[in-house]
Amino acid sequence: KHIGPDPDRTFAYPCGSVAIGDPPDERSYDAAILRHHFAARVGGGSHCAMVNDPQTMNLLRIASFDGSGADPAPLIAPCEQALAAGGWTVLGFHTTERQAHQALLAHLRAGPYWVAPVKTVARYVQAHQHHL
């Protein structure tokens, strides 16, 4: 309400919950999200490396995982998996050690990755989903 409208703003489900109410209702939650956002990210576990398939993914269920930790290998692995699959991975950070983060950035700079905000990639997928 106080931030103002932004047609490119995306949503991050609190605690990864994609439904509200009892019984859980995804449809009304989706409708509420779509009034203000065009895409939404679902969080996963720290060891849950997920690759989104740009051709079939639902932009209200963009899979992501928590990239927290001190070891860069679990951060780099999903990036390599996404690249090999022709997909997209979303890394979320809460508490990542500086050394691990620097190693991830060096890996991404050295490779053929496209690194962009969720909204940028989601808009690209939205525009090209049926042409990919």
C-alpha positions in Angstrom: 0.0 0.0 0.0 2.8 2.4 0.9 5.3 1.3 -1.8 3.1 2.1 -4.8 2.1 0.2 -7.9 4.7 -1.7 -9.9 3.6 -3.9 -12.7 6.8 -5.9 -12.5 6.8 -6.6 -8.8 6.9 -10.3 -8.0 5.7 -12.1 -4.8 7.5 -14.4 -2.4 5.2 -16.8 -0.6 5.8 -16.4 3.2 7.3 -19.7 4.5 6.6 -21.2 1.0 2.8 -21.5 1.8 0.8 -21.3 -1.4 -2.6 -21.6 0.2 -4.6 -19.8 2.8 -7.6 -20.7 5.0 -9.0 -24.0 6.4 -9.4 -25.9 4.3 -6.4 -24.6 2.4 -7.4 -22.6 -0.6 -4.9 -21.9 -3.4 -7.3 -20.4 -5.9 -8.4 -17.4 -3.8 -4.7 -16.8 -2.7 -3.6 -16.9 -6.4 -6.4 -14.5 -7.3 -5.3 -12.1 -4.6 -1.6 -12.3 -5.7 -2.5 -11.8 -9.3 -4.2 -8.5 -8.5 -0.8 -7.0 -7.6 1.9 -9.4 -9.0 2.4 -11.2 -12.2 4.7 -13.9 -10.8 5.5 -15.6 -7.4 8.4 -17.5 -5.9 8.0 -20.6 -3.7 10.8 -21.3 -1.3 12.4 -24.7 -0.9 14.7 -26.3 1.6 18.4 -25.5 1.7 19.2 -28.8 0.0 16.4 -28.7 -2.4 18.0 -27.5 -5.6 15.2 -26.9 -8.1 15.3 -26.2 -11.8 12.3 -24.5 -13.4 11.4 -25.5 -17.0 10.7 -22.2 -18.8 8.4 -24.1 -21.3 6.1 -25.6 -18.7 6.4 -23.6 -15.5 3.6 -21.8 -13.7 4.7 -18.3 -13.0 2.8 -18.4 -9.7 5.0 -21.3 -8.6 8.5 -20.4 -9.4 10.7 -22.9 -7.5 13.6 -21.6 -5.5 15.9 -22.8 -2.8 17.7 -21.3 0.2 21.3 -20.6 -0.8 22.5 -20.1 2.8 25.6 -21.6 4.2 29.4 -21.5 4.1 30.1 -24.0 1.4 29.9 -22.8 -2.2 29.3 -26.2 -3.8 25.5 -26.4 -2.8 25.1 -22.9 -4.4 26.9 -23.8 -7.6 25.3 -27.2 -8.2 21.8 -26.0 -9.0 23.2 -23.3 -11.3 25.0 -26.1 -13.2 21.9 -28.3 -13.2 19.8 -25.4 -14.6 22.3 -24.7 -17.3 22.5 -28.4 -18.3 18.7 -28.7 -18.4 18.1 -25.4 -20.2 16.2 -24.2 -17.2 16.1 -21.6 -14.5 17.0 -21.7 -10.9 16.3 -19.1 -8.2 18.6 -18.7 -5.3 17.4 -17.0 -2.1 19.8 -15.8 0.5 19.3 -15.3 4.2 22.7 -16.0 5.8 25.4 -16.9 3.3 29.0 -16.7 4.3 31.0 -14.1 2.3 33.5 -16.6 1.0 30.8 -18.9 -0.4 29.0 -16.0 -2.0 32.2 -14.7 -3.6 32.9 -18.2 -5.0 29.4 -18.4 -6.4 29.8 -15.0 -8.1 33.2 -16.0 -9.5 31.6 -19.2 -10.9 28.7 -17.3 -12.5 31.0 -14.7 -14.0 33.2 -17.4 -15.6 30.3 -19.3 -17.1 27.6 -18.7 -19.7 25.0 -17.8 -17.2 22.3 -15.2 -17.4 22.0 -13.6 -13.9 19.0 -11.4 -13.4 16.3 -10.4 -10.9 13.3 -12.8 -10.7 11.0 -10.2 -12.3 13.3 -9.9 -15.4 13.5 -13.6 -16.0 9.8 -14.1 -15.3 8.9 -11.4 -17.8 11.1 -13.1 -20.4 9.6 -16.5 -19.7 6.1 -15.0 -19.9 6.8 -13.4 -23.3 8.5 -16.4 -24.8 7.0 -19.4 -23.0 5.2 -20.8 -26.0 8.1 -20.1 -28.3 10.9 -21.7 -26.3 
